[in-house]
Amino acid sequence: MKSRKGMIAAIVAAVTAYMEEEQDALRLAVPQRKPVVVSRPWGSYGNEEARILWQRGIVPRVMIFGCYPESKT
C-alpha cells in the first residue's frame, strides 16, 4: 500500500511539473502586450473651445479659469 501512495504522489508531481513547464513555454511564446494609453480628446477639445470663447469675449475669464481680477494672490 505504501508504494502505491508513493507512485500516485510521483505521478501527480510529474503532471504538475509538466503543466508548469507548459505554462512557462506559453508565456514565453505569447508576446506580452503593453497597456494602451487612452487619450481623452474631449477634455482637450473643451479646454481649447473655452479658450477661444474667452478670447472672443463671449465668456468672461472668471467662468473659464476661476480666477477673479480683484483678488491679489
CHARMM internal coordinates of N, CA and C (Angstrom, degrees):
IC EDIT
DIST 1 N 1 CA 1.4420
DIST 1 CA 1 C 1.5236
ANGL 1 N 1 CA 1 C 111.32
DIST 1 C 2 N 1.3429
ANGL 1 CA 1 C 2 N 115.21
DIHE 1 N 1 CA 1 C 2 N -35.09
DIST 2 N 2 CA 1.4550
ANGL 1 C 2 N 2 CA 119.37
DIHE 1 CA 1 C 2 N 2 CA -177.41
DIST 2 CA 2 C 1.5318
ANGL 2 N 2 CA 2 C 110.86
DIHE 1 C 2 N 2 CA 2 C -66.38
DIST 2 C 3 N 1.2915
ANGL 2 CA 2 C 3 N 118.42
DIHE 2 N 2 CA 2 C 3 N -39.98
DIST 3 N 3 CA 1.4646
ANGL 2 C 3 N 3 CA 121.59
DIHE 2 CA 2 C 3 N 3 CA -179.26
DIST 3 CA 3 C 1.5276
ANGL 3 N 3 CA 3 C 111.02
DIHE 2 C 3 N 3 CA 3 C -68.86
DIST 3 C 4 N 1.3183
ANGL 3 CA 3 C 4 N 116.21
DIHE 3 N 3 CA 3 C 4 N -32.11
DIST 4 N 4 CA 1.4694
ANGL 3 C 4 N 4 CA 119.08
DIHE 3 CA 3 C 4 N 4 CA 178.56
DIST 4 CA 4 C 1.5307
ANGL 4 N 4 CA 4 C 110.71
DIHE 3 C 4 N 4 CA 4 C -66.29
DIST 4 C 5 N 1.3396
ANGL 4 CA 4 C 5 N 117.49
DIHE 4 N 4 CA 4 C 5 N -41.32
DIST 5 N 5 CA 1.4715
ANGL 4 C 5 N 5 CA 121.08
DIHE 4 CA 4 C 5 N 5 CA 177.57
DIST 5 CA 5 C 1.5206
ANGL 5 N 5 CA 5 C 110.42
DIHE 4 C 5 N 5 CA 5 C -64.75
DIST 5 C 6 N 1.3144
ANGL 5 CA 5 C 6 N 115.89
DIHE 5 N 5 CA 5 C 6 N -39.54
DIST 6 N 6 CA 1.4695
ANGL 5 C 6 N 6 CA 119.92
DIHE 5 CA 5 C 6 N 6 CA 178.03
DIST 6 CA 6 C 1.5183
ANGL 6 N 6 CA 6 C 111.67
DIHE 5 C 6 N 6 CA 6 C -65.44
DIST 6 C 7 N 1.3477
ANGL 6 CA 6 C 7 N 116.22
DIHE 6 N 6 CA 6 C 7 N -37.78
DIST 7 N 7 CA 1.4654
ANGL 6 C 7 N 7 CA 120.20
DIHE 6 CA 6 C 7 N 7 CA 179.09
DIST 7 CA 7 C 1.5280
ANGL 7 N 7 CA 7 C 110.43
DIHE 6 C 7 N 7 CA 7 C -66.99
DIST 7 C 8 N 1.3219
ANGL 7 CA 7 C 8 N 116.73
DIHE 7 N 7 CA 7 C 8 N -42.08
DIST 8 N 8 CA 1.4721
ANGL 7 C 8 N 8 CA 120.42
DIHE 7 CA 7 C 8 N 8 CA 179.29
DIST 8 CA 8 C 1.5338
ANGL 8 N 8 CA 8 C 109.78
DIHE 7 C 8 N 8 CA 8 C -64.09
DIST 8 C 9 N 1.3263
ANGL 8 CA 8 C 9 N 116.60
DIHE 8 N 8 CA 8 C 9 N -41.42
DIST 9 N 9 CA 1.4667
ANGL 8 C 9 N 9 CA 120.54
DIHE 8 CA 8 C 9 N 9 CA 178.66
DIST 9 CA 9 C 1.5248
ANGL 9 N 9 CA 9 C 110.84
DIHE 8 C 9 N 9 CA 9 C -63.95
DIST 9 C 10 N 1.3405
ANGL 9 CA 9 C 10 N 116.73
DIHE 9 N 9 CA 9 C 10 N -39.31
DIST 10 N 10 CA 1.4688
ANGL 9 C 10 N 10 CA 120.49
DIHE 9 CA 9 C 10 N 10 CA 179.09
DIST 10 CA 10 C 1.5231
ANGL 10 N 10 CA 10 C 110.85
DIHE 9 C 10 N 10 CA 10 C -66.30
DIST 10 C 11 N 1.3348
ANGL 10 CA 10 C 11 N 116.62
DIHE 10 N 10 CA 10 C 11 N -40.22
DIST 11 N 11 CA 1.4643
ANGL 10 C 11 N 11 CA 120.47
DIHE 10 CA 10 C 11 N 11 CA 179.35
DIST 11 CA 11 C 1.5331
ANGL 11 N 11 CA 11 C 110.21
DIHE 10 C 11 N 11 CA 11 C -65.46
DIST 11 C 12 N 1.3253
ANGL 11 CA 11 C 12 N 116.47
DIHE 11 N 11 CA 11 C 12 N -45.16
DIST 12 N 12 CA 1.4689
ANGL 11 C 12 N 12 CA 120.17
DIHE 11 CA 11 C 12 N 12 CA 179.56
DIST 12 CA 12 C 1.5222
ANGL 12 N 12 CA 12 C 110.07
DIHE 11 C 12 N 12 CA 12 C -62.40
DIST 12 C 13 N 1.3283
ANGL 12 CA 12 C 13 N 118.27
DIHE 12 N 12 CA 12 C 13 N -42.29
DIST 13 N 13 CA 1.4621
ANGL 12 C 13 N 13 CA 121.73
DIHE 12 CA 12 C 13 N 13 CA 178.61
DIST 13 CA 13 C 1.5271
ANGL 13 N 13 CA 13 C 111.15
DIHE 12 C 13 N 13 CA 13 C -63.01
DIST 13 C 14 N 1.3407
ANGL 13 CA 13 C 14 N 116.57
DIHE 13 N 13 CA 13 C 14 N -40.85
DIST 14 N 14 CA 1.4626
ANGL 13 C 14 N 14 CA 120.10
DIHE 13 CA 13 C 14 N 14 CA 179.72
DIST 14 CA 14 C 1.5263
ANGL 14 N 14 CA 14 C 111.16
DIHE 13 C 14 N 14 CA 14 C -66.27
DIST 14 C 15 N 1.3378
ANGL 14 CA 14 C 15 N 116.85
DIHE 14 N 14 CA 14 C 15 N -42.72
DIST 15 N 15 CA 1.4649
ANGL 14 C 15 N 15 CA 120.30
DIHE 14 CA 14 C 15 N 15 CA 179.18
DIST 15 CA 15 C 1.5300
ANGL 15 N 15 CA 15 C 110.52
DIHE 14 C 15 N 15 CA 15 C -64.73
DIST 15 C 16 N 1.3292
ANGL 15 CA 15 C 16 N 117.07
DIHE 15 N 15 CA 15 C 16 N -41.06
DIST 16 N 16 CA 1.4606
ANGL 15 C 16 N 16 CA 121.05
DIHE 15 CA 15 C 16 N 16 CA 178.90
DIST 16 CA 16 C 1.5299
ANGL 16 N 16 CA 16 C 110.74
DIHE 15 C 16 N 16 CA 16 C -63.28
DIST 16 C 17 N 1.3263
ANGL 16 CA 16 C 17 N 116.78
DIHE 16 N 16 CA 16 C 17 N -43.57
DIST 17 N 17 CA 1.4653
ANGL 16 C 17 N 17 CA 120.64
DIHE 16 CA 16 C 17 N 17 CA 178.75
DIST 17 CA 17 C 1.5261
ANGL 17 N 17 CA 17 C 110.85
DIHE 16 C 17 N 17 CA 17 C -63.15
DIST 17 C 18 N 1.3267
ANGL 17 CA 17 C 18 N 115.66
DIHE 17 N 17 CA 17 C 18 N -41.59
DIST 18 N 18 CA 1.4705
ANGL 17 C 18 N 18 CA 119.97
DIHE 17 CA 17 C 18 N 18 CA 178.65
DIST 18 CA 18 C 1.5335
ANGL 18 N 18 CA 18 C 111.00
DIHE 17 C 18 N 18 CA 18 C -61.77
DIST 18 C 19 N 1.3301
ANGL 18 CA 18 C 19 N 116.03
DIHE 18 N 18 CA 18 C 19 N -44.31
DIST 19 N 19 CA 1.4687
ANGL 18 C 19 N 19 CA 119.67
DIHE 18 CA 18 C 19 N 19 CA -179.26
DIST 19 CA 19 C 1.5320
ANGL 19 N 19 CA 19 C 111.39
DIHE 18 C 19 N 19 CA 19 C -64.73
DIST 19 C 20 N 1.3321
ANGL 19 CA 19 C 20 N 117.14
DIHE 19 N 19 CA 19 C 20 N -37.89
DIST 20 N 20 CA 1.4615
ANGL 19 C 20 N 20 CA 120.43
DIHE 19 CA 19 C 20 N 20 CA 177.51
DIST 20 CA 20 C 1.5222
ANGL 20 N 20 CA 20 C 111.12
DIHE 19 C 20 N 20 CA 20 C -65.59
DIST 20 C 21 N 1.3334
ANGL 20 CA 20 C 21 N 117.33
DIHE 20 N 20 CA 20 C 21 N -41.07
DIST 21 N 21 CA 1.4616
ANGL 20 C 21 N 21 CA 120.75
DIHE 20 CA 20 C 21 N 21 CA 177.79
DIST 21 CA 21 C 1.5279
ANGL 21 N 21 CA 21 C 111.16
DIHE 20 C 21 N 21 CA 21 C -63.63
DIST 21 C 22 N 1.3138
ANGL 21 CA 21 C 22 N 116.71
DIHE 21 N 21 CA 21 C 22 N -40.57
DIST 22 N 22 CA 1.4678
ANGL 21 C 22 N 22 CA 120.12
DIHE 21 CA 21 C 22 N 22 CA 178.08
DIST 22 CA 22 C 1.5322
ANGL 22 N 22 CA 22 C 111.42
DIHE 21 C 22 N 22 CA 22 C -64.11
DIST 22 C 23 N 1.3190
ANGL 22 CA 22 C 23 N 117.01
DIHE 22 N 22 CA 22 C 23 N -41.44
DIST 23 N 23 CA 1.4658
ANGL 22 C 23 N 23 CA 120.11
DIHE 22 CA 22 C 23 N 23 CA 178.26
DIST 23 CA 23 C 1.5222
ANGL 23 N 23 CA 23 C 110.74
DIHE 22 C 23 N 23 CA 23 C -63.60
DIST 23 C 24 N 1.3381
ANGL 23 CA 23 C 24 N 117.46
DIHE 23 N 23 CA 23 C 24 N -41.80
DIST 24 N 24 CA 1.4635
ANGL 23 C 24 N 24 CA 120.82
DIHE 23 CA 23 C 24 N 24 CA 177.94
DIST 24 CA 24 C 1.5282
ANGL 24 N 24 CA 24 C 110.95
DIHE 23 C 24 N 24 CA 24 C -63.25
DIST 24 C 25 N 1.3373
ANGL 24 CA 24 C 25 N 116.22
DIHE 24 N 24 CA 24 C 25 N -41.12
DIST 25 N 25 CA 1.4669
ANGL 24 C 25 N 25 CA 119.90
DIHE 24 CA 24 C 25 N 25 CA 179.31
DIST 25 CA 25 C 1.5265
ANGL 25 N 25 CA 25 C 110.69
DIHE 24 C 25 N 25 CA 25 C -64.37
DIST 25 C 26 N 1.3295
ANGL 25 CA 25 C 26 N 117.21
DIHE 25 N 25 CA 25 C 26 N -40.71
DIST 26 N 26 CA 1.4651
ANGL 25 C 26 N 26 CA 120.04
DIHE 25 CA 25 C 26 N 26 CA 178.50
DIST 26 CA 26 C 1.5187
ANGL 26 N 26 CA 26 C 111.51
DIHE 25 C 26 N 26 CA 26 C -67.18
DIST 26 C 27 N 1.3235
ANGL 26 CA 26 C 27 N 116.35
DIHE 26 N 26 CA 26 C 27 N -38.23
DIST 27 N 27 CA 1.4561
ANGL 26 C 27 N 27 CA 119.92
DIHE 26 CA 26 C 27 N 27 CA 179.14
DIST 27 CA 27 C 1.5270
ANGL 27 N 27 CA 27 C 111.24
DIHE 26 C 27 N 27 CA 27 C -62.19
DIST 27 C 28 N 1.3224
ANGL 27 CA 27 C 28 N 116.50
DIHE 27 N 27 CA 27 C 28 N -38.05
DIST 28 N 28 CA 1.4559
ANGL 27 C 28 N 28 CA 120.14
DIHE 27 CA 27 C 28 N 28 CA 179.17
DIST 28 CA 28 C 1.5240
ANGL 28 N 28 CA 28 C 111.24
DIHE 27 C 28 N 28 CA 28 C -74.64
DIST 28 C 29 N 1.3250
ANGL 28 CA 28 C 29 N 117.17
DIHE 28 N 28 CA 28 C 29 N -32.81
DIST 29 N 29 CA 1.4587
ANGL 28 C 29 N 29 CA 120.79
DIHE 28 CA 28 C 29 N 29 CA -176.94
DIST 29 CA 29 C 1.5321
ANGL 29 N 29 CA 29 C 111.78
DIHE 28 C 29 N 29 CA 29 C -75.12
DIST 29 C 30 N 1.3201
ANGL 29 CA 29 C 30 N 117.18
DIHE 29 N 29 CA 29 C 30 N -34.75
DIST 30 N 30 CA 1.4615
ANGL 29 C 30 N 30 CA 120.62
DIHE 29 CA 29 C 30 N 30 CA -178.53
DIST 30 CA 30 C 1.5237
ANGL 30 N 30 CA 30 C 108.48
DIHE 29 C 30 N 30 CA 30 C -87.86
DIST 30 C 31 N 1.3363
ANGL 30 CA 30 C 31 N 117.44
DIHE 30 N 30 CA 30 C 31 N 119.76
DIST 31 N 31 CA 1.4694
ANGL 30 C 31 N 31 CA 118.58
DIHE 30 CA 30 C 31 N 31 CA -179.92
DIST 31 CA 31 C 1.5292
ANGL 31 N 31 CA 31 C 110.43
DIHE 30 C 31 N 31 CA 31 C -66.63
DIST 31 C 32 N 1.3140
ANGL 31 CA 31 C 32 N 115.29
DIHE 31 N 31 CA 31 C 32 N 139.26
DIST 32 N 32 CA 1.4582
ANGL 31 C 32 N 32 CA 120.62
DIHE 31 CA 31 C 32 N 32 CA 179.75
DIST 32 CA 32 C 1.5278
ANGL 32 N 32 CA 32 C 108.81
DIHE 31 C 32 N 32 CA 32 C -77.52
DIST 32 C 33 N 1.3150
ANGL 32 CA 32 C 33 N 116.12
DIHE 32 N 32 CA 32 C 33 N 130.51
DIST 33 N 33 CA 1.4610
ANGL 32 C 33 N 33 CA 120.54
DIHE 32 CA 32 C 33 N 33 CA 178.97
DIST 33 CA 33 C 1.5145
ANGL 33 N 33 CA 33 C 110.09
DIHE 32 C 33 N 33 CA 33 C -86.96
DIST 33 C 34 N 1.3109
ANGL 33 CA 33 C 34 N 115.14
DIHE 33 N 33 CA 33 C 34 N 140.71
DIST 34 N 34 CA 1.4545
ANGL 33 C 34 N 34 CA 120.12
DIHE 33 CA 33 C 34 N 34 CA 176.29
DIST 34 CA 34 C 1.5235
ANGL 34 N 34 CA 34 C 107.86
DIHE 33 C 34 N 34 CA 34 C -85.11
DIST 34 C 35 N 1.3135
ANGL 34 CA 34 C 35 N 117.20
DIHE 34 N 34 CA 34 C 35 N 143.50
DIST 35 N 35 CA 1.4660
ANGL 34 C 35 N 35 CA 118.29
DIHE 34 CA 34 C 35 N 35 CA 178.45
DIST 35 CA 35 C 1.5258
ANGL 35 N 35 CA 35 C 110.48
DIHE 34 C 35 N 35 CA 35 C -64.74
DIST 35 C 36 N 1.3051
ANGL 35 CA 35 C 36 N 115.13
DIHE 35 N 35 CA 35 C 36 N 139.54
DIST 36 N 36 CA 1.4552
ANGL 35 C 36 N 36 CA 121.08
DIHE 35 CA 35 C 36 N 36 CA -178.46
DIST 36 CA 36 C 1.5219
ANGL 36 N 36 CA 36 C 108.70
DIHE 35 C 36 N 36 CA 36 C -86.32
DIST 36 C 37 N 1.3222
ANGL 36 CA 36 C 37 N 115.78
DIHE 36 N 36 CA 36 C 37 N 130.98
DIST 37 N 37 CA 1.4544
ANGL 36 C 37 N 37 CA 120.25
DIHE 36 CA 36 C 37 N 37 CA 177.71
DIST 37 CA 37 C 1.5256
ANGL 37 N 37 CA 37 C 107.23
DIHE 36 C 37 N 37 CA 37 C -83.00
DIST 37 C 38 N 1.2989
ANGL 37 CA 37 C 38 N 114.64
DIHE 37 N 37 CA 37 C 38 N 121.74
DIST 38 N 38 CA 1.4585
ANGL 37 C 38 N 38 CA 119.96
DIHE 37 CA 37 C 38 N 38 CA -178.64
DIST 38 CA 38 C 1.5235
ANGL 38 N 38 CA 38 C 108.55
DIHE 37 C 38 N 38 CA 38 C -93.57
DIST 38 C 39 N 1.3004
ANGL 38 CA 38 C 39 N 115.63
DIHE 38 N 38 CA 38 C 39 N 121.17
DIST 39 N 39 CA 1.4590
ANGL 38 C 39 N 39 CA 118.99
DIHE 38 CA 38 C 39 N 39 CA 177.99
DIST 39 CA 39 C 1.5169
ANGL 39 N 39 CA 39 C 109.41
DIHE 38 C 39 N 39 CA 39 C -88.79
DIST 39 C 40 N 1.2858
ANGL 39 CA 39 C 40 N 115.72
DIHE 39 N 39 CA 39 C 40 N 156.98
DIST 40 N 40 CA 1.4543
ANGL 39 C 40 N 40 CA 120.73
DIHE 39 CA 39 C 40 N 40 CA -179.92
DIST 40 CA 40 C 1.5214
ANGL 40 N 40 CA 40 C 108.88
DIHE 39 C 40 N 40 CA 40 C -114.39
DIST 40 C 41 N 1.3151
ANGL 40 CA 40 C 41 N 117.17
DIHE 40 N 40 CA 40 C 41 N 87.71
DIST 41 N 41 CA 1.4651
ANGL 40 C 41 N 41 CA 118.99
DIHE 40 CA 40 C 41 N 41 CA -176.16
DIST 41 CA 41 C 1.5216
ANGL 41 N 41 CA 41 C 113.18
DIHE 40 C 41 N 41 CA 41 C -66.54
DIST 41 C 42 N 1.3374
ANGL 41 CA 41 C 42 N 117.40
DIHE 41 N 41 CA 41 C 42 N -26.72
DIST 42 N 42 CA 1.4603
ANGL 41 C 42 N 42 CA 118.09
DIHE 41 CA 41 C 42 N 42 CA -177.61
DIST 42 CA 42 C 1.5230
ANGL 42 N 42 CA 42 C 111.56
DIHE 41 C 42 N 42 CA 42 C -68.58
DIST 42 C 43 N 1.3084
ANGL 42 CA 42 C 43 N 117.27
DIHE 42 N 42 CA 42 C 43 N -33.40
DIST 43 N 43 CA 1.4641
ANGL 42 C 43 N 43 CA 119.95
DIHE 42 CA 42 C 43 N 43 CA 178.78
DIST 43 CA 43 C 1.5154
ANGL 43 N 43 CA 43 C 111.59
DIHE 42 C 43 N 43 CA 43 C -66.15
DIST 43 C 44 N 1.3232
ANGL 43 CA 43 C 44 N 116.47
DIHE 43 N 43 CA 43 C 44 N -46.46
DIST 44 N 44 CA 1.4642
ANGL 43 C 44 N 44 CA 119.44
DIHE 43 CA 43 C 44 N 44 CA 179.54
DIST 44 CA 44 C 1.5282
ANGL 44 N 44 CA 44 C 110.63
DIHE 43 C 44 N 44 CA 44 C -69.40
DIST 44 C 45 N 1.3245
ANGL 44 CA 44 C 45 N 116.54
DIHE 44 N 44 CA 44 C 45 N -33.08
DIST 45 N 45 CA 1.4633
ANGL 44 C 45 N 45 CA 120.00
DIHE 44 CA 44 C 45 N 45 CA 177.24
DIST 45 CA 45 C 1.5261
ANGL 45 N 45 CA 45 C 110.50
DIHE 44 C 45 N 45 CA 45 C -64.87
DIST 45 C 46 N 1.3303
ANGL 45 CA 45 C 46 N 116.18
DIHE 45 N 45 CA 45 C 46 N -42.36
DIST 46 N 46 CA 1.4589
ANGL 45 C 46 N 46 CA 120.23
DIHE 45 CA 45 C 46 N 46 CA 179.42
DIST 46 CA 46 C 1.5125
ANGL 46 N 46 CA 46 C 111.86
DIHE 45 C 46 N 46 CA 46 C -64.70
DIST 46 C 47 N 1.3303
ANGL 46 CA 46 C 47 N 117.59
DIHE 46 N 46 CA 46 C 47 N -40.10
DIST 47 N 47 CA 1.4671
ANGL 46 C 47 N 47 CA 120.71
DIHE 46 CA 46 C 47 N 47 CA 177.72
DIST 47 CA 47 C 1.5246
ANGL 47 N 47 CA 47 C 110.92
DIHE 46 C 47 N 47 CA 47 C -63.54
DIST 47 C 48 N 1.3007
ANGL 47 CA 47 C 48 N 116.65
DIHE 47 N 47 CA 47 C 48 N -42.50
DIST 48 N 48 CA 1.4666
ANGL 47 C 48 N 48 CA 120.77
DIHE 47 CA 47 C 48 N 48 CA 179.50
DIST 48 CA 48 C 1.5234
ANGL 48 N 48 CA 48 C 110.85
DIHE 47 C 48 N 48 CA 48 C -65.10
DIST 48 C 49 N 1.3228
ANGL 48 CA 48 C 49 N 116.27
DIHE 48 N 48 CA 48 C 49 N -41.87
DIST 49 N 49 CA 1.4618
ANGL 48 C 49 N 49 CA 121.02
DIHE 48 CA 48 C 49 N 49 CA 179.55
DIST 49 CA 49 C 1.5303
ANGL 49 N 49 CA 49 C 110.63
DIHE 48 C 49 N 49 CA 49 C -63.60
DIST 49 C 50 N 1.3291
ANGL 49 CA 49 C 50 N 117.21
DIHE 49 N 49 CA 49 C 50 N -41.99
DIST 50 N 50 CA 1.4614
ANGL 49 C 50 N 50 CA 121.00
DIHE 49 CA 49 C 50 N 50 CA 179.10
DIST 50 CA 50 C 1.5214
ANGL 50 N 50 CA 50 C 110.57
DIHE 49 C 50 N 50 CA 50 C -64.11
DIST 50 C 51 N 1.3172
ANGL 50 CA 50 C 51 N 117.82
DIHE 50 N 50 CA 50 C 51 N -39.58
DIST 51 N 51 CA 1.4680
ANGL 50 C 51 N 51 CA 120.91
DIHE 50 CA 50 C 51 N 51 CA 178.51
DIST 51 CA 51 C 1.5213
ANGL 51 N 51 CA 51 C 111.08
DIHE 50 C 51 N 51 CA 51 C -64.19
DIST 51 C 52 N 1.3231
ANGL 51 CA 51 C 52 N 117.04
DIHE 51 N 51 CA 51 C 52 N -41.24
DIST 52 N 52 CA 1.4682
ANGL 51 C 52 N 52 CA 120.78
DIHE 51 CA 51 C 52 N 52 CA 179.16
DIST 52 CA 52 C 1.5207
ANGL 52 N 52 CA 52 C 110.22
DIHE 51 C 52 N 52 CA 52 C -64.66
DIST 52 C 53 N 1.3358
ANGL 52 CA 52 C 53 N 116.74
DIHE 52 N 52 CA 52 C 53 N -43.43
DIST 53 N 53 CA 1.4733
ANGL 52 C 53 N 53 CA 119.54
DIHE 52 CA 52 C 53 N 53 CA 178.99
DIST 53 CA 53 C 1.5211
ANGL 53 N 53 CA 53 C 111.05
DIHE 52 C 53 N 53 CA 53 C -63.12
DIST 53 C 54 N 1.3177
ANGL 53 CA 53 C 54 N 117.92
DIHE 53 N 53 CA 53 C 54 N -37.51
DIST 54 N 54 CA 1.4616
ANGL 53 C 54 N 54 CA 121.04
DIHE 53 CA 53 C 54 N 54 CA 178.60
DIST 54 CA 54 C 1.5315
ANGL 54 N 54 CA 54 C 110.57
DIHE 53 C 54 N 54 CA 54 C -67.28
DIST 54 C 55 N 1.3442
ANGL 54 CA 54 C 55 N 117.10
DIHE 54 N 54 CA 54 C 55 N -41.93
DIST 55 N 55 CA 1.4533
ANGL 54 C 55 N 55 CA 120.49
DIHE 54 CA 54 C 55 N 55 CA -179.08
DIST 55 CA 55 C 1.5282
ANGL 55 N 55 CA 55 C 111.35
DIHE 54 C 55 N 55 CA 55 C -65.39
DIST 55 C 56 N 1.3050
ANGL 55 CA 55 C 56 N 116.94
DIHE 55 N 55 CA 55 C 56 N -32.40
DIST 56 N 56 CA 1.4686
ANGL 55 C 56 N 56 CA 120.33
DIHE 55 CA 55 C 56 N 56 CA 179.27
DIST 56 CA 56 C 1.5202
ANGL 56 N 56 CA 56 C 112.24
DIHE 55 C 56 N 56 CA 56 C -81.96
DIST 56 C 57 N 1.3163
ANGL 56 CA 56 C 57 N 117.22
DIHE 56 N 56 CA 56 C 57 N -6.20
DIST 57 N 57 CA 1.4535
ANGL 56 C 57 N 57 CA 120.71
DIHE 56 CA 56 C 57 N 57 CA 178.55
DIST 57 CA 57 C 1.5161
ANGL 57 N 57 CA 57 C 113.84
DIHE 56 C 57 N 57 CA 57 C 82.09
DIST 57 C 58 N 1.3080
ANGL 57 CA 57 C 58 N 117.88
DIHE 57 N 57 CA 57 C 58 N 13.59
DIST 58 N 58 CA 1.4591
ANGL 57 C 58 N 58 CA 121.86
DIHE 57 CA 57 C 58 N 58 CA -179.13
DIST 58 CA 58 C 1.5335
ANGL 58 N 58 CA 58 C 110.41
DIHE 57 C 58 N 58 CA 58 C -79.22
DIST 58 C 59 N 1.3093
ANGL 58 CA 58 C 59 N 116.43
DIHE 58 N 58 CA 58 C 59 N -36.37
DIST 59 N 59 CA 1.4625
ANGL 58 C 59 N 59 CA 121.52
DIHE 58 CA 58 C 59 N 59 CA -178.13
DIST 59 CA 59 C 1.5244
ANGL 59 N 59 CA 59 C 107.69
DIHE 58 C 59 N 59 CA 59 C -122.19
DIST 59 C 60 N 1.3474
ANGL 59 CA 59 C 60 N 118.27
DIHE 59 N 59 CA 59 C 60 N 134.54
DIST 60 N 60 CA 1.4625
ANGL 59 C 60 N 60 CA 119.24
DIHE 59 CA 59 C 60 N 60 CA 178.24
DIST 60 CA 60 C 1.5260
ANGL 60 N 60 CA 60 C 111.35
DIHE 59 C 60 N 60 CA 60 C -68.40
DIST 60 C 61 N 1.3095
ANGL 60 CA 60 C 61 N 115.08
DIHE 60 N 60 CA 60 C 61 N 155.75
DIST 61 N 61 CA 1.4588
ANGL 60 C 61 N 61 CA 121.85
DIHE 60 CA 60 C 61 N 61 CA -177.58
DIST 61 CA 61 C 1.5311
ANGL 61 N 61 CA 61 C 111.53
DIHE 60 C 61 N 61 CA 61 C -60.82
DIST 61 C 62 N 1.3192
ANGL 61 CA 61 C 62 N 117.26
DIHE 61 N 61 CA 61 C 62 N -32.64
DIST 62 N 62 CA 1.4554
ANGL 61 C 62 N 62 CA 121.47
DIHE 61 CA 61 C 62 N 62 CA -177.86
DIST 62 CA 62 C 1.5231
ANGL 62 N 62 CA 62 C 110.82
DIHE 61 C 62 N 62 CA 62 C -62.13
DIST 62 C 63 N 1.3184
ANGL 62 CA 62 C 63 N 117.97
DIHE 62 N 62 CA 62 C 63 N -37.88
DIST 63 N 63 CA 1.4684
ANGL 62 C 63 N 63 CA 120.74
DIHE 62 CA 62 C 63 N 63 CA -179.03
DIST 63 CA 63 C 1.5177
ANGL 63 N 63 CA 63 C 111.85
DIHE 62 C 63 N 63 CA 63 C -65.76
DIST 63 C 64 N 1.3188
ANGL 63 CA 63 C 64 N 116.52
DIHE 63 N 63 CA 63 C 64 N -34.46
DIST 64 N 64 CA 1.4624
ANGL 63 C 64 N 64 CA 119.54
DIHE 63 CA 63 C 64 N 64 CA -174.12
DIST 64 CA 64 C 1.5235
ANGL 64 N 64 CA 64 C 111.82
DIHE 63 C 64 N 64 CA 64 C -87.89
DIST 64 C 65 N 1.3142
ANGL 64 CA 64 C 65 N 116.54
DIHE 64 N 64 CA 64 C 65 N -53.06
DIST 65 N 65 CA 1.4574
ANGL 64 C 65 N 65 CA 119.97
DIHE 64 CA 64 C 65 N 65 CA -171.80
DIST 65 CA 65 C 1.5226
ANGL 65 N 65 CA 65 C 113.14
DIHE 64 C 65 N 65 CA 65 C -95.41
DIST 65 C 66 N 1.3215
ANGL 65 CA 65 C 66 N 118.35
DIHE 65 N 65 CA 65 C 66 N -15.08
DIST 66 N 66 CA 1.4380
ANGL 65 C 66 N 66 CA 120.90
DIHE 65 CA 65 C 66 N 66 CA 177.81
DIST 66 CA 66 C 1.5179
ANGL 66 N 66 CA 66 C 113.80
DIHE 65 C 66 N 66 CA 66 C 72.91
DIST 66 C 67 N 1.3225
ANGL 66 CA 66 C 67 N 118.04
DIHE 66 N 66 CA 66 C 67 N 17.44
DIST 67 N 67 CA 1.4538
ANGL 66 C 67 N 67 CA 120.13
DIHE 66 CA 66 C 67 N 67 CA 178.60
DIST 67 CA 67 C 1.5244
ANGL 67 N 67 CA 67 C 108.89
DIHE 66 C 67 N 67 CA 67 C -111.32
DIST 67 C 68 N 1.3025
ANGL 67 CA 67 C 68 N 115.40
DIHE 67 N 67 CA 67 C 68 N 144.62
DIST 68 N 68 CA 1.4603
ANGL 67 C 68 N 68 CA 121.19
DIHE 67 CA 67 C 68 N 68 CA -177.80
DIST 68 CA 68 C 1.5274
ANGL 68 N 68 CA 68 C 108.32
DIHE 67 C 68 N 68 CA 68 C -108.69
DIST 68 C 69 N 1.3353
ANGL 68 CA 68 C 69 N 117.62
DIHE 68 N 68 CA 68 C 69 N 131.11
DIST 69 N 69 CA 1.4678
ANGL 68 C 69 N 69 CA 119.63
DIHE 68 CA 68 C 69 N 69 CA -177.79
DIST 69 CA 69 C 1.5229
ANGL 69 N 69 CA 69 C 113.31
DIHE 68 C 69 N 69 CA 69 C -64.04
DIST 69 C 70 N 1.3539
ANGL 69 CA 69 C 70 N 118.31
DIHE 69 N 69 CA 69 C 70 N -26.26
DIST 70 N 70 CA 1.4383
ANGL 69 C 70 N 70 CA 120.10
DIHE 69 CA 69 C 70 N 70 CA -177.92
DIST 70 CA 70 C 1.5264
ANGL 70 N 70 CA 70 C 111.82
DIHE 69 C 70 N 70 CA 70 C -71.08
DIST 70 C 71 N 1.3175
ANGL 70 CA 70 C 71 N 117.05
DIHE 70 N 70 CA 70 C 71 N -32.69
DIST 71 N 71 CA 1.4585
ANGL 70 C 71 N 71 CA 119.40
DIHE 70 CA 70 C 71 N 71 CA -175.39
DIST 71 CA 71 C 1.5216
ANGL 71 N 71 CA 71 C 109.80
DIHE 70 C 71 N 71 CA 71 C -82.82
DIST 71 C 72 N 1.3247
ANGL 71 CA 71 C 72 N 115.28
DIHE 71 N 71 CA 71 C 72 N 124.65
DIST 72 N 72 CA 1.4712
ANGL 71 C 72 N 72 CA 120.90
DIHE 71 CA 71 C 72 N 72 CA 179.04
DIST 72 CA 72 C 1.5263
ANGL 72 N 72 CA 72 C 107.54
DIHE 71 C 72 N 72 CA 72 C -101.77
DIST 72 C 73 N 1.3102
ANGL 72 CA 72 C 73 N 116.45
DIHE 72 N 72 CA 72 C 73 N 111.99
DIST 73 N 73 CA 1.4649
ANGL 72 C 73 N 73 CA 119.52
DIHE 72 CA 72 C 73 N 73 CA 179.31
DIST 73 CA 73 C 1.5005
ANGL 73 N 73 CA 73 C 111.13
DIHE 72 C 73 N 73 CA 73 C -116.78
END
COOR INIT
IC SEED 1 N 1 CA 1 C
IC BUILD
